[in-house]
Amino acid sequence: MLDTKFIEINKSIQKVGWFFFGKKEFECSGLTQDYINYYLEREMLPHPCNQCYKALIFWEGNYSETNLMNFLKMINSFPMNYMGKLNKRVVVFYFRDKNEMTKFMDYLSNKMNEFDIKGKTQWRRACKKYQDLKPQLWKNAKEFALDKSQISNMKLLDQF
């Protein structure tokens, strides 16, 4: 028999595309047209997207009642506050600091083993839509191919 929490989560995913969890404050108004325009015009991430790091768990076909209930037990065991969302494909945890996020990734891997959660962890910077819009600006999901600050520094070095 399906757990009522599992049914509730699936209803939320069906209705809004996501199930949101956590208590940590995190400023994200979503990807607006203004943010997209800023990115396309300046080839830089707008604030606060430029400080957004996401720890991810890809279910990889393992979205199930058992795996999800294990996941909920796991996040309830966390001593820190967090903010995130999930659907039937991926879990997303939000961070403003890259170092905090990378430490969390190690912690998350250990906890996933402890709670027998099936899935693959990864991280990325900002929303994937930015990378999709201008893939040439990105080396990969984690870093830009050439940051504007690097260009300025290179021009200064060329003057010498």
Secondary structure, DSSP 8 states (H G I E B T S, - for coil): ---HHHHHHHHHHHHHS-EEEE----------HHHHHHHHHHSS--TTGGG-EEEEEE-TT---HHHHHHHHHHHHH-SS--EEEE-SSEEEEEES-HHHHHHHHHHHHHHHHHTT---EEEEEES-HHHHHH-GGGEEETTEESS-HHHHHHHHHHHT-
